[in-house]
């Protein structure tokens, strides 16, 4: 009876959260997986659209459009993660070295985080306009004004396989400040005594950063990579606003899912798409969570 009195209040306190998470997370995931395995036919022609079972997955994965979307996602993710990490670390190092009006710079770098992807996408759609020459606007017009016509680009609408690298530019602009804040907090958490000891041993500033500071930032860097990676894989609103939901050149699985569900009225294919994305994110995130949990227990 005493044991029940000990754990019962805590259990009743978290019970509403458990019910909500179970209903709106795990039940919806199960419902999505169940939908992805269903068989469907065209109501008019009675032609089989989705054969059902695992064949729905092989059908989508074998689709040229979906493979194109996955390749776009890979390019977007790599450029976004590398660009954001480099810019965030650079800004953090500059602020960590000590600059005047640090609060102003920190606010400027963090401000893009307060802007929604929808609002940012409206602006960047104009900046990344593919129009060139006399009809150029945005960045292409700026290049003309600077007499740098050769830098004009079709940006995300370029026929190149790596055109999605341009789509990562707005995302890098928006989230570099977040990475900067993480690294800056890491720098400020390192004792000044370690730097002084390295200087006494004759280490240059570069060696202090390379051998003393940067190694201690590796957990922060890993956390930032995981966060940025799963955000990139789920990115939809920015691409939707800039390129539209039906753009083949800028298609990624999330925009393709929108088309499958609403334009093609094919919830089974959209559910398959969502499940594959869930698996990809889980493969990236779950090992990190397991490793983090083990390291916390060993402390």
Backbone bond lengths (Angstrom), bond angles and torsions (degrees), N, CA, C in turn:
res aa  C-N    CA-C-N  psi(-1)  N-CA   C-N-CA  omega(-1)  CA-C   N-CA-C  phi
1 X - - - 1.466 - - 1.535 110.91 -
2 X 1.342 114.80 -41.07 1.461 118.29 179.26 1.518 111.07 -66.32
3 X 1.370 117.43 -37.42 1.454 120.36 178.42 1.514 111.14 -62.89
4 X 1.349 115.74 -40.56 1.466 120.09 178.56 1.518 110.79 -62.44
5 X 1.318 116.85 -40.47 1.459 120.41 178.96 1.529 111.27 -65.43
6 X 1.343 116.53 -25.52 1.457 119.98 -178.45 1.520 111.70 -75.63
7 X 1.348 117.42 -47.63 1.466 119.03 -174.46 1.528 114.18 -94.70
8 X 1.339 116.94 -18.31 1.465 119.30 -175.39 1.534 113.51 -63.48
9 X 1.332 120.10 -45.77 1.470 118.29 179.70 1.525 112.72 -59.84
10 X 1.345 116.53 -41.95 1.465 119.29 178.77 1.513 112.04 -64.83
11 X 1.340 115.85 -39.75 1.471 119.63 179.22 1.523 110.92 -64.41
12 X 1.338 116.91 -43.37 1.460 120.20 179.44 1.526 111.18 -65.70
13 X 1.344 116.11 -28.49 1.459 119.61 179.84 1.529 111.69 -69.65
14 X 1.340 116.88 -39.37 1.469 120.27 -177.48 1.530 112.29 -93.00
15 X 1.338 117.65 -6.61 1.466 120.24 -177.70 1.525 113.19 -58.44
16 X 1.339 120.50 -45.83 1.481 118.70 178.61 1.528 112.34 -58.53
17 X 1.344 117.05 -40.13 1.467 119.50 178.53 1.517 111.05 -65.62
18 X 1.343 117.08 -39.58 1.459 121.01 178.69 1.521 110.80 -61.89
19 X 1.334 116.22 -41.38 1.467 120.17 179.90 1.528 110.77 -65.72
20 X 1.329 116.82 -45.20 1.465 120.30 -179.20 1.527 111.68 -64.58
21 X 1.345 116.88 -43.50 1.461 119.93 178.69 1.529 110.36 -64.64
22 X 1.340 116.05 -43.36 1.459 119.49 179.26 1.521 112.33 -62.19
23 X 1.340 116.34 -37.04 1.468 120.58 -177.22 1.522 112.14 -78.40
24 X 1.344 116.48 -49.74 1.462 120.19 -171.42 1.527 113.64 -92.92
25 X 1.309 118.54 -5.22 1.466 120.95 176.58 1.515 110.38 -115.90
26 X 1.330 116.64 -69.08 1.469 119.97 -171.24 1.525 112.74 -72.79
27 X 1.344 117.33 -37.07 1.466 117.97 178.23 1.524 110.37 -68.13
28 X 1.333 117.22 -39.20 1.462 119.95 179.32 1.528 111.13 -68.52
29 X 1.346 117.40 -34.49 1.465 119.59 175.01 1.523 110.05 -64.02
30 X 1.329 116.13 -45.12 1.469 119.89 178.51 1.527 111.03 -62.55
31 X 1.324 116.98 -40.52 1.455 121.47 178.43 1.523 110.64 -63.75
32 X 1.336 116.97 -39.78 1.458 121.32 179.22 1.528 110.65 -64.87
33 X 1.338 117.06 -44.13 1.465 120.35 179.10 1.526 110.15 -63.41
34 X 1.327 117.40 -41.29 1.462 121.05 178.59 1.529 110.88 -61.70
35 X 1.336 116.64 -42.12 1.465 120.75 178.44 1.526 111.12 -63.88
36 X 1.338 116.02 -37.48 1.467 119.59 -177.53 1.526 112.75 -66.56
37 X 1.318 117.35 -18.08 1.468 121.15 -178.50 1.526 113.17 -97.98
38 X 1.327 117.03 -0.41 1.458 120.77 -176.65 1.528 112.26 -77.77
39 X 1.314 114.86 154.52 1.459 122.33 176.49 1.530 108.52 -95.72
40 X 1.331 116.84 141.58 1.457 119.65 -179.69 1.517 109.75 -142.31
41 X 1.326 115.53 152.16 1.464 122.04 179.20 1.519 109.46 -131.53
42 X 1.309 116.08 160.11 1.454 122.23 175.39 1.527 109.30 -75.44
43 X 1.332 116.89 127.87 1.458 120.76 -175.38 1.526 112.42 -65.91
44 X 1.331 116.83 -28.70 1.464 120.39 -176.48 1.520 111.54 -84.88
45 X 1.329 116.38 -52.59 1.473 120.67 -175.49 1.524 113.39 -93.62
46 X 1.329 117.32 -9.51 1.465 123.20 -177.09 1.539 111.22 60.67
47 X 1.333 116.44 22.49 1.462 121.09 177.81 1.521 109.42 -83.81
48 X 1.322 115.89 141.46 1.455 120.93 -179.09 1.531 109.49 -70.62
49 X 1.329 115.91 122.24 1.466 121.69 178.65 1.520 110.15 -93.60
50 X 1.321 115.83 -46.26 1.466 121.74 177.26 1.527 108.14 -126.13
51 X 1.329 118.09 118.96 1.473 120.36 -175.17 1.515 114.16 -69.60
52 X 1.316 117.66 -17.69 1.452 121.25 179.28 1.510 112.62 95.72
53 X 1.343 116.06 160.54 1.451 121.22 178.89 1.524 112.32 65.92
54 X 1.328 114.49 -152.62 1.462 119.31 -177.99 1.529 111.81 -69.14
55 X 1.341 116.85 -15.15 1.467 119.77 177.78 1.531 111.09 -62.61
56 X 1.338 117.20 -28.32 1.463 119.65 176.07 1.532 110.88 -61.35
57 X 1.323 116.03 -37.07 1.468 120.67 -179.67 1.526 111.00 -72.96
58 X 1.323 116.92 -44.98 1.469 119.54 179.46 1.524 111.03 -64.98
59 X 1.332 116.17 -33.37 1.465 119.69 179.09 1.519 111.20 -66.36
60 X 1.342 116.77 -43.73 1.464 119.64 -179.26 1.530 110.85 -72.08
61 X 1.330 117.06 -43.96 1.460 119.93 -179.26 1.523 112.12 -65.01
62 X 1.331 116.91 -27.61 1.452 120.77 178.12 1.515 113.71 -84.00
63 X 1.325 116.50 -5.73 1.465 120.85 -179.55 1.524 110.45 -73.29
64 X 1.329 116.78 134.81 1.453 121.28 177.54 1.520 112.22 -63.55
65 X 1.330 116.85 -36.75 1.466 120.49 179.17 1.518 111.07 -64.13
66 X 1.335 116.56 -40.69 1.464 118.99 -178.44 1.532 110.88 -72.16
67 X 1.307 117.21 -36.81 1.464 119.93 176.27 1.524 110.81 -64.22
68 X 1.333 115.98 -37.53 1.467 120.25 175.34 1.530 110.51 -63.11
69 X 1.343 116.56 -41.83 1.461 120.76 179.52 1.531 110.96 -65.24
70 X 1.332 117.21 -39.09 1.463 120.25 177.97 1.524 111.83 -65.71
71 X 1.333 116.53 -39.24 1.465 119.55 177.92 1.534 110.40 -65.69
72 X 1.328 116.67 -40.65 1.463 120.17 175.49 1.528 110.81 -59.93
73 X 1.330 115.56 -42.04 1.463 120.30 179.73 1.524 110.88 -63.49
74 X 1.324 116.82 -39.28 1.465 120.59 179.13 1.525 110.85 -63.21
75 X 1.337 116.46 -46.75 1.469 120.20 179.40 1.522 110.46 -62.70
76 X 1.328 116.27 -45.62 1.466 121.24 179.99 1.528 110.86 -59.68
77 X 1.328 116.89 -45.26 1.458 121.38 -176.74 1.522 111.58 -65.52
78 X 1.331 116.93 -45.70 1.466 120.62 -177.83 1.529 110.76 -63.75
79 X 1.341 116.77 -49.41 1.471 120.33 -177.97 1.522 110.27 -65.49
80 X 1.313 116.97 -41.51 1.467 121.54 -179.24 1.526 111.23 -63.10
81 X 1.331 116.96 -46.79 1.462 120.44 -177.25 1.525 111.33 -68.28
82 X 1.336 117.16 -45.55 1.462 120.21 -179.62 1.526 110.57 -64.54
83 X 1.334 117.04 -48.07 1.462 120.77 -178.82 1.517 112.58 -61.97
84 X 1.326 117.05 -43.32 1.466 120.93 -178.71 1.518 111.43 -67.51
85 X 1.330 117.03 -42.03 1.466 120.26 179.58 1.525 111.22 -65.34
86 X 1.323 117.25 -43.34 1.469 120.64 -178.83 1.526 110.68 -65.62
87 X 1.341 117.10 -48.15 1.460 120.01 -178.64 1.528 110.76 -66.26
88 X 1.324 117.28 -42.10 1.457 120.22 179.75 1.516 111.92 -63.26
89 X 1.335 117.31 -42.64 1.466 120.40 178.97 1.522 110.90 -66.95
90 X 1.332 116.96 -40.56 1.469 120.30 179.37 1.515 111.13 -61.48
91 X 1.319 117.25 -46.93 1.462 120.35 179.07 1.528 111.10 -63.54
92 X 1.339 116.73 -39.51 1.467 119.96 179.98 1.518 111.02 -64.31
93 X 1.329 117.29 -40.57 1.463 120.53 178.86 1.526 110.38 -64.51
94 X 1.332 116.91 -42.39 1.461 120.10 -179.86 1.525 111.32 -63.24
95 X 1.320 117.43 -42.76 1.464 120.42 179.03 1.519 111.21 -71.64
96 X 1.332 116.83 -34.57 1.461 120.86 -179.03 1.526 110.75 -68.23
97 X 1.316 117.02 -29.87 1.464 120.75 178.94 1.524 111.61 -70.59
98 X 1.325 116.04 -17.51 1.448 120.04 178.14 1.513 112.07 96.63
99 X 1.306 117.46 109.33 1.462 123.28 177.62 1.524 108.78 -131.22
100 X 1.307 115.35 156.86 1.448 119.28 175.94 1.518 111.05 -69.42
101 X 1.323 116.19 148.14 1.466 122.05 179.70 1.536 111.16 55.93
102 X 1.337 115.12 45.96 1.466 119.29 -178.77 1.522 111.64 -58.99
103 X 1.335 116.46 -37.88 1.456 119.79 -179.71 1.516 112.40 -60.80
104 X 1.338 116.51 -36.52 1.466 120.94 179.38 1.523 110.02 -67.19
105 X 1.337 116.47 -47.83 1.460 119.99 179.70 1.524 111.10 -62.27
106 X 1.330 116.37 -41.53 1.459 119.52 -179.60 1.526 110.81 -62.68
107 X 1.328 116.63 -40.37 1.466 120.27 178.53 1.526 111.35 -66.45
108 X 1.349 116.04 -39.90 1.464 120.19 179.35 1.524 110.45 -62.89
109 X 1.322 117.16 -43.64 1.465 121.14 -178.69 1.525 111.84 -68.58
110 X 1.344 116.56 -33.84 1.462 120.37 -177.17 1.527 112.65 -86.04
111 X 1.327 117.49 -16.85 1.469 120.15 -176.02 1.536 113.28 -56.76
112 X 1.355 119.66 -42.85 1.474 117.90 -179.04 1.526 114.25 -56.44
113 X 1.339 116.97 -26.02 1.471 119.08 178.23 1.520 111.78 -64.14
114 X 1.331 116.42 -27.47 1.465 120.17 -178.97 1.518 112.62 -78.53
115 X 1.327 116.96 -10.03 1.463 121.91 -179.40 1.526 108.84 -93.48
116 X 1.301 117.27 131.66 1.460 120.46 179.13 1.521 110.51 -69.05
117 X 1.331 116.19 156.16 1.455 120.74 177.84 1.528 110.98 -61.82
118 X 1.331 117.12 -30.81 1.467 120.23 179.66 1.525 110.16 -65.95
119 X 1.330 116.00 -49.75 1.466 119.89 -179.60 1.524 110.73 -64.39
120 X 1.330 116.49 -43.20 1.462 119.68 178.80 1.523 110.65 -64.64
121 X 1.325 117.08 -36.92 1.457 120.61 -179.61 1.514 112.83 -63.65
122 X 1.342 116.80 -36.04 1.470 120.08 178.38 1.524 110.39 -61.64
123 X 1.331 116.52 -43.13 1.470 120.81 -179.97 1.525 110.73 -69.40
124 X 1.329 115.99 -45.24 1.467 119.37 -176.92 1.525 112.07 -71.76
125 X 1.309 118.62 -22.98 1.467 120.48 174.13 1.523 110.09 -62.91
126 X 1.327 115.95 -36.72 1.474 120.19 176.48 1.533 110.20 -74.68
127 X 1.330 117.97 -43.21 1.461 121.22 -178.50 1.524 111.76 -64.13
128 X 1.327 117.69 -37.30 1.463 122.33 -177.17 1.524 111.89 -98.49
129 X 1.307 116.42 27.00 1.460 119.66 178.59 1.534 110.05 -60.36
130 X 1.336 118.21 132.91 1.469 120.14 -178.93 1.524 114.30 -76.81
131 X 1.337 117.63 -6.79 1.465 120.58 -178.95 1.529 110.24 -62.85
132 X 1.333 116.01 136.18 1.457 121.62 -178.61 1.521 110.45 -128.40
133 X 1.314 116.95 170.13 1.462 120.87 178.51 1.510 112.48 74.05
134 X 1.341 115.64 -140.13 1.463 120.73 -177.14 1.521 112.61 -63.89
135 X 1.337 117.14 -29.10 1.466 120.16 -178.54 1.510 113.26 -93.49
136 X 1.328 117.78 12.60 1.462 121.20 -175.87 1.518 111.46 -68.53
137 X 1.308 116.38 142.58 1.458 123.39 173.91 1.530 107.77 -136.24
138 X 1.305 116.16 172.89 1.454 120.08 176.84 1.524 112.72 65.92
139 X 1.316 116.13 -138.21 1.463 121.15 -177.10 1.527 111.96 -65.28
140 X 1.313 117.09 -35.58 1.470 119.35 179.04 1.524 111.22 -63.04
141 X 1.330 117.12 -38.50 1.463 120.04 176.95 1.530 110.56 -67.72
142 X 1.333 116.78 -36.92 1.464 120.51 177.54 1.527 110.73 -62.02
143 X 1.321 116.47 -41.25 1.465 119.79 178.63 1.537 111.10 -62.94
144 X 1.334 115.95 -37.62 1.470 119.07 177.93 1.524 109.95 -65.00
145 X 1.333 117.15 -43.45 1.468 121.14 179.94 1.529 111.18 -61.55
146 X 1.341 116.08 -32.05 1.461 120.96 -179.25 1.526 112.34 -89.83
147 X 1.347 115.60 6.20 1.467 121.75 -178.58 1.534 111.59 60.06
148 X 1.325 114.95 37.01 1.471 121.83 176.77 1.527 108.88 -118.22
149 X 1.322 115.74 51.24 1.466 120.64 -174.76 1.519 112.62 -56.99
150 X 1.316 117.03 -29.01 1.456 119.49 -177.71 1.506 113.88 -67.75
151 X 1.334 117.43 -14.17 1.462 120.79 179.95 1.524 112.19 -88.14
152 X 1.331 117.27 -3.77 1.463 118.98 177.64 1.530 110.11 -60.80
153 X 1.321 115.46 144.57 1.464 119.96 -175.39 1.526 110.01 -144.52
154 X 1.321 114.56 157.28 1.468 120.20 173.04 1.523 111.20 -82.77
155 X 1.335 115.92 -3.72 1.458 123.34 178.02 1.524 111.17 54.20
156 X 1.353 117.09 -128.25 1.461 120.27 -173.48 1.530 113.22 -67.67
157 X 1.339 118.11 -18.73 1.463 120.68 -178.82 1.525 112.10 -91.14
158 X 1.314 117.20 7.88 1.464 120.94 178.82 1.524 110.42 -65.26
159 X 1.332 118.26 143.89 1.474 120.29 178.43 1.520 113.45 -69.81
160 X 1.327 117.99 -9.53 1.459 121.55 -179.48 1.520 110.89 -65.04
161 X 1.327 115.85 148.88 1.458 121.91 177.95 1.523 111.28 -61.28
162 X 1.341 116.04 -28.26 1.452 120.33 -175.80 1.529 112.19 -98.20
163 X 1.329 116.22 23.98 1.459 119.19 178.81 1.533 111.44 -65.35
164 X 1.339 116.46 -24.58 1.460 119.18 -179.90 1.515 112.08 -68.56
165 X 1.334 117.49 -12.72 1.464 119.21 176.21 1.525 110.23 -61.59
166 X 1.340 117.11 -33.94 1.463 120.68 178.19 1.521 111.20 -66.77
167 X 1.340 116.94 -31.96 1.457 120.15 179.41 1.528 111.15 -68.04
168 X 1.332 116.83 -21.09 1.465 120.12 179.68 1.517 112.16 -77.82
169 X 1.342 118.24 -18.01 1.461 121.13 -176.57 1.536 111.86 -58.82
170 X 1.355 119.79 -49.10 1.466 118.45 178.21 1.520 113.01 -61.97
171 X 1.326 117.04 -36.78 1.463 119.70 179.84 1.524 111.18 -68.01
172 X 1.335 116.86 -38.45 1.466 120.64 176.67 1.526 110.02 -62.88
173 X 1.338 116.17 -45.04 1.457 120.85 178.20 1.530 111.03 -58.30
174 X 1.318 117.01 -37.69 1.457 120.43 -173.11 1.526 113.42 -80.39
175 X 1.321 118.90 -30.70 1.457 120.62 -171.69 1.525 114.02 -113.35
176 X 1.322 118.75 -1.72 1.462 119.64 176.65 1.527 111.14 -62.47
177 X 1.321 117.42 -35.06 1.464 120.65 178.80 1.515 112.35 -63.63
178 X 1.329 116.57 -34.89 1.465 120.49 177.78 1.527 110.93 -64.66
179 X 1.334 116.19 -45.35 1.462 120.56 177.95 1.522 109.94 -64.81
180 X 1.332 116.88 -38.53 1.463 120.58 177.33 1.525 110.57 -58.41
181 X 1.325 116.83 -43.84 1.463 120.59 -179.64 1.529 111.22 -62.81
182 X 1.330 116.69 -39.68 1.462 119.99 178.37 1.526 111.15 -63.50
183 X 1.323 116.66 -48.98 1.465 120.15 -178.80 1.528 111.26 -66.77
184 X 1.324 116.82 -38.64 1.459 120.01 -179.48 1.523 110.39 -63.64
185 X 1.331 116.76 -40.68 1.463 120.01 175.92 1.523 110.88 -63.04
186 X 1.338 116.35 -37.32 1.461 119.81 177.29 1.518 111.72 -65.16
187 X 1.330 117.38 -43.81 1.470 120.86 177.66 1.523 111.09 -60.03
188 X 1.339 116.06 -43.85 1.463 119.90 -177.16 1.531 111.48 -70.15
189 X 1.312 117.29 -18.88 1.463 120.06 179.11 1.512 114.19 -85.77
190 X 1.323 117.60 -5.13 1.472 121.90 179.55 1.520 108.70 -91.46
191 X 1.306 115.64 130.07 1.463 121.04 -176.58 1.533 110.84 -62.94
192 X 1.319 115.24 141.05 1.457 121.41 177.33 1.530 111.30 -67.77
193 X 1.332 115.69 -22.76 1.470 119.24 179.89 1.525 111.56 -62.04
194 X 1.324 116.88 -34.63 1.465 119.75 179.74 1.526 111.13 -66.03
195 X 1.287 117.25 -37.43 1.463 120.57 178.22 1.536 110.93 -68.82
196 X 1.318 114.79 -42.83 1.461 118.34 -179.98 1.523 111.23 -64.04
197 X 1.330 116.69 -38.63 1.464 119.92 178.49 1.523 110.46 -64.00
198 X 1.342 116.56 -39.65 1.466 119.98 178.84 1.521 110.98 -67.14
199 X 1.334 117.36 -38.07 1.466 120.35 178.91 1.533 110.65 -66.18
200 X 1.326 116.67 -39.24 1.461 120.42 178.28 1.523 110.84 -62.50
201 X 1.351 116.56 -34.34 1.468 120.89 178.29 1.523 112.43 -77.01
202 X 1.328 116.76 -0.75 1.455 120.38 176.39 1.512 115.14 92.25
203 X 1.331 118.19 13.40 1.461 120.76 -179.11 1.525 110.49 -75.60
204 X 1.314 115.92 138.46 1.463 120.99 175.56 1.526 109.14 -76.09
205 X 1.339 116.24 169.25 1.465 120.27 -179.73 1.524 111.05 -60.58
206 X 1.345 116.57 -40.48 1.461 119.75 179.46 1.518 110.52 -62.32
207 X 1.351 117.73 -42.49 1.461 120.22 179.85 1.526 111.69 -68.55
208 X 1.320 116.64 -31.87 1.471 119.52 176.44 1.519 109.95 -62.95
209 X 1.334 115.98 -44.95 1.463 119.30 178.72 1.526 110.60 -66.78
210 X 1.326 116.51 -43.56 1.462 120.26 -174.01 1.522 112.81 -70.02
211 X 1.347 117.30 -42.32 1.462 120.67 -171.84 1.530 114.16 -103.56
212 X 1.332 117.55 -16.21 1.464 120.04 -177.25 1.524 112.11 -113.04
213 X 1.329 117.11 -51.30 1.466 120.89 -172.43 1.529 113.12 -84.57
214 X 1.333 116.74 -53.17 1.460 119.79 -175.22 1.535 113.40 -58.51
215 X 1.346 119.33 -42.60 1.481 117.89 178.58 1.520 113.47 -58.52
216 X 1.328 116.98 -32.50 1.460 119.97 -179.62 1.530 112.35 -77.40
217 X 1.324 116.48 -12.14 1.469 120.63 178.26 1.521 112.43 -93.30
218 X 1.340 117.59 -0.65 1.465 119.86 -176.56 1.537 113.21 -59.69
219 X 1.358 120.90 -39.92 1.478 118.27 176.04 1.518 112.82 -62.38
220 X 1.343 116.80 -37.57 1.467 120.19 178.10 1.519 110.09 -66.76
221 X 1.329 116.50 -41.91 1.464 120.34 179.33 1.524 110.63 -62.24
222 X 1.332 116.76 -41.55 1.471 119.91 179.29 1.519 110.58 -63.88
223 X 1.324 116.98 -44.16 1.472 120.27 178.46 1.528 110.71 -60.89
224 X 1.335 116.47 -42.78 1.464 120.09 179.70 1.519 111.11 -63.73
225 X 1.327 117.52 -40.40 1.467 120.91 179.10 1.523 111.08 -63.46
226 X 1.321 117.25 -42.09 1.462 120.52 179.44 1.525 110.58 -63.57
227 X 1.326 116.57 -45.32 1.466 120.76 -179.30 1.523 110.88 -63.63
228 X 1.325 116.26 -46.78 1.466 120.03 -179.11 1.524 110.97 -66.29
229 X 1.329 116.81 -39.02 1.462 120.01 -179.04 1.510 112.60 -61.38
230 X 1.332 116.99 -46.99 1.469 118.13 -177.99 1.522 111.39 -73.77
231 X 1.347 117.95 -27.88 1.458 119.93 174.63 1.522 111.05 -67.26
232 X 1.324 116.47 -39.48 1.466 120.67 179.33 1.519 111.24 -64.97
233 X 1.328 116.63 -41.83 1.462 119.97 -178.29 1.522 112.24 -65.75
234 X 1.331 117.05 -28.66 1.466 120.88 -178.75 1.525 112.55 -97.96
235 X 1.328 118.33 4.11 1.460 121.09 -175.12 1.533 111.00 -64.13
236 X 1.298 114.94 125.58 1.469 120.69 -178.78 1.526 111.94 -134.87
237 X 1.336 116.40 -52.65 1.461 120.50 -170.36 1.522 113.02 -60.90
238 X 1.340 117.37 -41.43 1.457 120.23 -179.58 1.529 111.28 -63.20
239 X 1.322 116.22 -45.35 1.468 120.82 -179.78 1.518 110.63 -68.48
240 X 1.328 116.20 -38.26 1.471 120.79 179.62 1.526 110.85 -60.59
241 X 1.338 116.92 -44.25 1.460 120.40 -176.68 1.532 111.06 -71.34
242 X 1.340 117.63 -41.33 1.459 120.72 -175.38 1.527 111.90 -75.37
243 X 1.328 116.72 -48.49 1.469 120.12 -172.43 1.526 113.58 -106.64
244 X 1.331 117.79 -16.59 1.463 119.90 -176.40 1.517 110.79 89.50
245 X 1.346 117.52 161.13 1.467 120.74 -175.13 1.517 113.87 -75.60
246 X 1.327 118.06 -19.10 1.467 120.89 -173.58 1.522 113.41 -107.15
247 X 1.328 117.25 14.60 1.454 120.72 -179.83 1.531 109.87 -76.09
248 X 1.329 116.19 123.39 1.459 120.02 178.23 1.526 110.77 -75.93
249 X 1.327 117.63 -40.23 1.458 121.08 -176.52 1.525 111.68 -64.20
250 X 1.333 117.51 -34.95 1.463 120.93 -177.75 1.524 111.83 -105.19
251 X 1.326 116.92 18.58 1.465 119.97 -176.38 1.523 111.43 -70.39
252 X 1.318 116.26 136.18 1.455 124.13 171.04 1.535 106.53 -130.94
253 X 1.318 119.45 167.47 1.465 119.72 -177.48 1.521 114.45 -54.23
254 X 1.340 118.48 -35.59 1.461 119.20 -178.33 1.526 112.07 -68.81
255 X 1.337 117.95 -42.91 1.466 119.25 177.54 1.521 110.77 -69.90
256 X 1.327 116.86 -33.20 1.454 120.90 176.49 1.531 110.45 -65.37
257 X 1.329 116.34 -35.26 1.462 120.80 177.83 1.526 111.11 -63.29
258 X 1.333 115.98 -40.41 1.465 120.94 177.09 1.529 110.26 -59.96
259 X 1.314 116.22 -45.32 1.463 120.92 179.52 1.525 111.15 -64.32
260 X 1.320 116.55 -42.84 1.466 120.44 -179.54 1.527 111.51 -61.66
261 X 1.320 115.90 -41.24 1.459 119.72 -174.18 1.524 112.78 -78.72
262 X 1.331 117.10 -44.29 1.457 119.34 -171.87 1.527 113.65 -100.96
263 X 1.323 118.09 -41.38 1.464 120.08 -178.33 1.522 111.57 -81.02
264 X 1.341 117.04 -40.99 1.458 120.96 -177.23 1.529 112.98 -96.51
265 X 1.337 117.32 -7.53 1.472 122.05 -178.64 1.535 110.84 50.65
266 X 1.323 115.07 49.58 1.465 121.18 -177.86 1.526 108.67 -125.30
267 X 1.350 117.49 78.39 1.469 119.50 -177.15 1.525 113.09 -64.87
268 X 1.338 117.69 -27.13 1.462 119.53 179.20 1.528 111.11 -64.83
269 X 1.336 117.32 -45.86 1.463 120.85 179.05 1.530 110.65 -65.46
270 X 1.331 116.50 -39.47 1.461 119.62 178.02 1.523 111.01 -64.24
271 X 1.336 116.84 -37.97 1.465 120.61 178.27 1.522 111.31 -67.34
272 X 1.329 116.58 -38.93 1.472 120.27 175.65 1.527 109.68 -61.33
273 X 1.315 116.27 -45.60 1.461 122.04 178.99 1.529 110.57 -58.44
274 X 1.341 116.36 -46.38 1.468 120.84 -179.52 1.526 111.34 -64.18
275 X 1.325 117.14 -39.38 1.461 120.14 -179.93 1.522 111.64 -66.63
276 X 1.328 117.04 -39.76 1.468 120.47 177.68 1.517 110.29 -63.59
277 X 1.332 117.09 -42.08 1.465 119.84 177.30 1.516 110.92 -63.13
278 X 1.330 116.93 -40.00 1.460 120.73 178.25 1.526 110.90 -61.16
279 X 1.313 116.56 -41.38 1.468 120.77 179.61 1.533 110.52 -65.44
280 X 1.341 115.95 -42.61 1.468 119.70 179.49 1.529 110.71 -61.56
281 X 1.332 116.31 -45.77 1.469 120.22 179.15 1.521 110.57 -64.24
282 X 1.341 116.92 -40.58 1.462 120.26 -179.92 1.523 111.73 -63.71
283 X 1.334 116.52 -39.30 1.471 120.36 178.56 1.527 110.66 -61.14
284 X 1.326 116.55 -32.92 1.467 120.51 -179.40 1.526 111.22 -82.20
285 X 1.333 117.32 -43.07 1.458 121.22 -169.65 1.530 113.02 -86.12
286 X 1.326 117.94 -42.37 1.471 120.47 -173.73 1.528 112.89 -58.18
287 X 1.355 120.63 -47.72 1.471 118.39 177.60 1.531 112.90 -57.79
288 X 1.335 116.33 -36.44 1.458 119.63 177.53 1.525 111.12 -64.34
289 X 1.336 117.46 -43.62 1.462 120.74 179.43 1.522 111.35 -64.58
290 X 1.330 117.25 -40.14 1.463 120.96 179.14 1.525 110.40 -64.41
291 X 1.329 116.27 -45.38 1.467 120.62 179.70 1.520 111.26 -62.86
292 X 1.333 116.58 -42.55 1.464 120.70 179.00 1.522 111.26 -63.26
293 X 1.337 116.32 -41.92 1.466 120.76 179.83 1.524 111.32 -63.46
294 X 1.333 116.67 -41.41 1.473 120.01 179.48 1.521 111.77 -66.85
295 X 1.334 116.37 -39.78 1.468 119.13 -179.72 1.526 111.24 -66.61
296 X 1.352 117.02 -35.26 1.465 119.81 178.61 1.525 111.19 -69.59
297 X 1.340 117.27 -35.83 1.456 119.83 178.68 1.517 112.29 -69.54
298 X 1.327 116.54 -31.35 1.465 119.76 -177.95 1.522 112.93 -77.36
299 X 1.315 117.68 -11.66 1.464 120.47 179.91 1.521 111.04 -75.79
